[in-house]
Structures are given as structure tokens and as C-alpha cells.
Amino acid sequence: MIRILGLSGSLRNGSYNSALLQAAQGLMPADVELIAGSIAGIPLYNGDDEAATGIPPAVQELKDQIAAADGLLLFTPEYNNSIPGVFKNAIDWASRPAKDMGRVFGGKPVAVLGASPGGFGTILSQDAWLSVLRTLGTRPWHEGRLTVARAGNVFDDQSRMTDAQVRDRLKNFLDGFAAFVGAPSGCVAAAVAIDDANR
Ligand SMILES: Cc1cc2nc3c(=O)[nH]c(=O)nc-3n(C[C@H](O)[C@H](O)[C@H](O)COP(=O)(O)O)c2cc1C
């Protein structure tokens, strides 16, 4: 069984990115489980607090969840054409202390996807994650891309995905990432169709 941890970068009830994570949980290939983690309860990073009291329990739990997962999926919103501070803050905390970064993130297969009510579906936020993922020493998956635009038309008021086309694109993305996670390091993952719905 392959276990992938999914994190939504939004704390909002009714978050499109949390809804996307929920939809993804129902579309994973056989023998792959997508576990929904959470960034709720992560305090704002403060180096004085870290020096005084170390890693907060919510951060330790997040770190251990990431370390235990075979892969990581970041469901990112986009704020002002970049990564929302609340999400970046959580990952920054998870990178502390630096000597533990390899255990948590080193060589970890990671993919980024996201949903937004606008027309570009978090494309700039997703790109902004790339330099972070490189710095953390992860193994980002680049073959697939999923930008869910006009998210208000994709989910109903119960946060259920209602758009069959987006569901197909999501399934394709998840199949590709799961193959990448399952393949031995250095192997090329199964080819997936390039998702170009928002190009
Ligand atoms: C401070 C702020 C800045 C935003 N900037 C962008 C943006 O640059 N691009 C975009 O597509 N949406 C932007 N939005 C709208 C978000 O995409 C929208 O609030 C979305 O619902 C957030 O994701 P969520 O539904 O998972 O909470 C912004 C929202 C906020 C609060």
C-alpha cells in the first residue's frame, strides 16, 4: 500500500482546495491511500519561540506525518499571485530544525495542484512552490499539472466535485503522481497526458 499525505493550504470552511483534496481521496488508484493532513493549529514561526521551547506539538505531528508518507500532495490556494502565508508558514515550521529536514523532506516525491475561483487556477502559486521544494530537497513531480480555474463552477455547496471533466483531469493527475511515487527512484514514471485545459 502506498500512502500519500495531502495538505490543503486553506483553513477556510468551504475551501475549494480542501474540496479538491476530498475529491482526490475518492479517485486514488488501487493500493494507494491519500491521507488528509492538516495545517490547522500551526503557530506563526518565531525563532525566539523555537529557541525557547523547541518544535510545537502540531508541527511535530505534521513533520512526522510527512516523514512517514511515501509522497506529498500540496493543494495550494493562490494569494496575490503566490503562496498563501499560512501554507508557507506551516512548511517553514516543518523544515525546522534544519538538521531534521532530510528526514522529513529529503527525496520525498511531491506534487502541487490547486483551485481558485479565478481564471488561472493557482498557476503562479504552483510555480512559486518550485523553489521551495528544491530548497527542501524534495523530488518534485513535473509531468503533470492541475490548475482548477473557476472553482465556483466545479464544486457544489456541499464542497462535492460536480464537474466531470475536472474529475477526469484530477484522476489523470493522481494516476501519474501515484505511478511516480511507486516507481523506484530514478525511473521514469508512466506517461500521462499533459493537462492543458488552462493553457
Ligand atoms: C489575500 C488574498 C489574495 C488573493 N489573491 C489571489 C490571486 O492572486 N489569484 C487567485 O486566483 N485568487 C486569489 N485570491 C482568491 C482565492 O483564490 C480564493 O479566496 C480561494 O477561494 C482561496 O482558496 P480556498 O477556497 O481553498 O480557501 C486571493 C484571496 C485572498 C484572501
PDBQT file of the ligand as one rigid body, heavy atoms in Angstrom, charges set to zero:
ROOT
HETATM    1  C1  LIG A 201      -5.359  37.921   0.190  1.00  0.00    +0.000 C 
HETATM    2  C2  LIG A 201      -5.931  37.174  -0.987  1.00  0.00    +0.000 A 
HETATM    3  C3  LIG A 201      -5.308  37.256  -2.200  1.00  0.00    +0.000 A 
HETATM    4  C4  LIG A 201      -5.801  36.538  -3.297  1.00  0.00    +0.000 A 
HETATM    5  N1  LIG A 201      -5.105  36.547  -4.475  1.00  0.00    +0.000 NA
HETATM    6  C5  LIG A 201      -5.488  35.693  -5.459  1.00  0.00    +0.000 A 
HETATM    7  C6  LIG A 201      -4.659  35.513  -6.616  1.00  0.00    +0.000 A 
HETATM    8  O1  LIG A 201      -3.605  36.091  -6.755  1.00  0.00    +0.000 OA
HETATM    9  N2  LIG A 201      -5.069  34.648  -7.572  1.00  0.00    +0.000 N 
HETATM   10  C7  LIG A 201      -6.230  33.933  -7.438  1.00  0.00    +0.000 A 
HETATM   11  O2  LIG A 201      -6.559  33.148  -8.328  1.00  0.00    +0.000 OA
HETATM   12  N3  LIG A 201      -7.040  34.089  -6.367  1.00  0.00    +0.000 NA
HETATM   13  C8  LIG A 201      -6.689  34.948  -5.369  1.00  0.00    +0.000 A 
HETATM   14  N4  LIG A 201      -7.456  35.084  -4.251  1.00  0.00    +0.000 N 
HETATM   15  C9  LIG A 201      -8.751  34.376  -4.204  1.00  0.00    +0.000 C 
HETATM   16  C10 LIG A 201      -8.547  32.961  -3.720  1.00  0.00    +0.000 C 
HETATM   17  O3  LIG A 201      -8.206  32.163  -4.820  1.00  0.00    +0.000 OA
HETATM   18  C11 LIG A 201      -9.854  32.482  -3.093  1.00  0.00    +0.000 C 
HETATM   19  O4  LIG A 201     -10.081  33.178  -1.888  1.00  0.00    +0.000 OA
HETATM   20  C12 LIG A 201      -9.856  30.986  -2.863  1.00  0.00    +0.000 C 
HETATM   21  O5  LIG A 201     -11.163  30.618  -2.500  1.00  0.00    +0.000 OA
HETATM   22  C13 LIG A 201      -8.853  30.578  -1.793  1.00  0.00    +0.000 C 
HETATM   23  O6  LIG A 201      -8.734  29.176  -1.723  1.00  0.00    +0.000 OA
HETATM   24  P1  LIG A 201      -9.674  28.283  -0.795  1.00  0.00    +0.000 P 
HETATM   25  O7  LIG A 201     -11.023  28.270  -1.434  1.00  0.00    +0.000 OA
HETATM   26  O8  LIG A 201      -9.046  26.932  -0.794  1.00  0.00    +0.000 OA
HETATM   27  O9  LIG A 201      -9.715  28.918   0.572  1.00  0.00    +0.000 OA
HETATM   28  C14 LIG A 201      -6.996  35.791  -3.156  1.00  0.00    +0.000 A 
HETATM   29  C15 LIG A 201      -7.647  35.762  -1.914  1.00  0.00    +0.000 A 
HETATM   30  C16 LIG A 201      -7.120  36.426  -0.842  1.00  0.00    +0.000 A 
HETATM   31  C17 LIG A 201      -7.809  36.329   0.515  1.00  0.00    +0.000 C 
ENDROOT
TORSDOF 0
